[in-house]
Amino acid sequence: MADRDPRFNQSVLVDTTPMPASIPKVEEVGATSAPLTSAAYFIGDRCQAFNDDYMKCKSEANGRGELECLKEGRKVTRCAASVIKDINTNCLKQFTAHWECLENNNHNLWECRRPEMQLNNCVFEKLGLKKNIPGAPENQTPVHLRPKQLYAQYAGPQY
């Protein structure tokens, strides 16, 4: 067997190479997974055109999408950050209640329908965004609009 001692690298590697001037600068969204999950459908509603452009660019780049599509990706990031900012500005209490519920319930959306409904009502009213769940049956009430949830810990009426 080998008589080498194991070596561990505990330092954080940071690439300090600056981005090309042709790529627009953008700040990170600055949100963890729970707030992003909470706002995901609203981000999808407002940022669909940017996301479609990014995905089209990646599919046409033949495996080099990470490099070739940075400009489109930055637009998606900028749009998502604007949605988070607008929700924080207009619906902070409801947004915080919903993402904290998700954080405390292992990101199970069905456990947090009451705060989700309150957040939805605020965002629908103040920001005019929609919530469309892909693949939802057309002839049924969407799960986020049902007055009574079947599998949540609290299955009573939600306002």
C-alpha positions in Angstrom: 0.0 0.0 0.0 0.9 3.6 -0.3 2.8 5.3 2.6 1.6 8.8 1.8 -0.1 10.9 4.5 -3.5 12.3 3.7 -3.7 15.9 2.8 -6.7 18.1 3.4 -7.4 21.5 1.9 -9.6 23.5 4.3 -9.3 26.8 2.5 -12.0 28.3 0.4 -11.2 28.7 -3.2 -12.2 32.0 -4.8 -11.7 32.8 -8.5 -10.5 36.4 -8.6 -10.6 36.6 -12.4 -12.7 39.6 -13.4 -15.7 39.0 -15.7 -15.3 40.3 -19.2 -16.6 43.9 -19.8 -19.3 42.6 -22.1 -21.0 40.8 -19.3 -23.2 43.2 -17.3 -22.6 43.3 -13.5 -25.3 42.0 -11.2 -25.6 41.6 -7.4 -26.5 38.2 -6.1 -30.2 37.6 -5.1 -29.1 37.3 -1.4 -31.8 34.9 -0.3 -31.7 31.4 1.0 -33.7 28.5 -0.2 -36.8 29.1 1.9 -37.5 32.7 0.6 -36.7 31.6 -2.9 -39.1 28.7 -2.7 -41.8 31.0 -1.3 -41.4 33.5 -4.1 -40.6 31.0 -6.9 -44.0 31.1 -8.7 -44.0 34.9 -8.6 -40.4 35.0 -9.9 -41.6 32.6 -12.7 -44.5 34.9 -13.6 -42.5 38.1 -13.9 -39.3 36.7 -15.2 -40.6 34.1 -17.7 -39.4 36.0 -20.8 -35.8 36.3 -19.4 -35.8 32.7 -18.3 -37.0 31.5 -21.7 -34.2 33.5 -23.4 -31.7 32.0 -21.1 -32.9 28.5 -21.6 -33.0 29.0 -25.4 -29.5 30.3 -25.3 -28.3 27.3 -23.3 -30.0 24.8 -25.6 -28.4 26.5 -28.7 -24.9 26.7 -27.1 -24.2 23.0 -27.4 -22.8 22.5 -23.9 -21.1 25.8 -23.5 -24.2 27.6 -22.1 -22.6 28.5 -18.8 -20.1 30.7 -20.7 -22.0 31.7 -23.7 -25.2 32.7 -21.9 -23.8 34.8 -18.9 -25.6 37.9 -20.2 -29.0 36.2 -20.3 -28.3 34.5 -16.9 -27.6 37.9 -15.4 -30.9 39.2 -16.6 -32.7 36.3 -14.9 -30.8 37.0 -11.7 -31.6 40.8 -11.8 -35.3 40.1 -12.4 -35.5 37.6 -9.6 -33.9 40.1 -7.2 -36.4 42.7 -8.2 -39.3 40.3 -7.4 -37.8 39.6 -4.0 -37.3 43.3 -3.4 -40.9 44.1 -4.4 -42.4 41.4 -2.2 -40.3 42.6 0.7 -41.4 46.1 0.1 -45.2 45.4 -0.2 -45.8 42.1 1.6 -43.0 41.7 4.1 -45.1 40.3 7.0 -46.8 37.7 4.9 -43.6 36.8 3.0 -41.7 36.3 6.2 -44.5 34.2 7.8 -44.6 31.9 4.7 -40.8 31.4 4.2 -40.3 30.8 8.0 -43.1 28.2 7.9 -41.3 26.5 5.0 -38.0 26.7 6.9 -39.6 25.1 9.9 -41.5 22.4 8.0 -38.7 21.0 5.8 -39.9 23.0 2.8 -43.2 21.1 2.6 -45.5 23.5 0.8 -48.6 21.6 2.0 -47.7 22.4 5.6 -47.8 26.1 5.0 -51.0 26.7 3.0 -52.4 29.3 5.4 -49.5 31.7 5.3 -49.2 30.9 1.6 -52.8 32.1 1.0 -52.1 35.3 2.9 -49.0 35.9 0.9 -50.8 35.1 -2.4 -53.6 37.5 -1.6 -51.1 40.3 -0.9 -49.0 39.7 -4.0 -52.0 39.3 -6.2 -53.5 42.6 -5.0 -50.4 44.8 -4.6 -48.0 43.5 -7.3 -50.5 42.0 -9.8 -48.5 38.8 -10.2 -50.1 35.5 -10.9 -49.4 32.0 -9.6 -49.6 29.2 -12.2 -48.7 25.7 -11.2 -47.4 23.7 -14.2 -49.2 20.4 -14.7 -52.2 21.3 -12.5 -55.4 19.7 -13.7 -57.5 22.2 -15.7 -60.9 21.2 -14.3 -59.9 21.5 -10.6 -59.4 24.4 -8.3 -55.6 24.9 -8.0 -54.2 23.7 -4.7 -53.2 27.2 -3.5 -56.7 28.5 -4.0 -58.6 25.7 -2.2 -60.4 26.9 1.0 -59.7 23.6 2.8 -56.5 21.6 2.6 -56.7 17.9 2.9 -53.2 16.9 4.2 -52.0 19.9 6.2 -51.5 19.8 9.9 -54.3 22.4 10.2 -57.0 21.5 7.7 -59.6 24.1 8.7 -60.7 27.1 6.7 -58.0 29.4 5.5 -58.7 33.0 4.9 
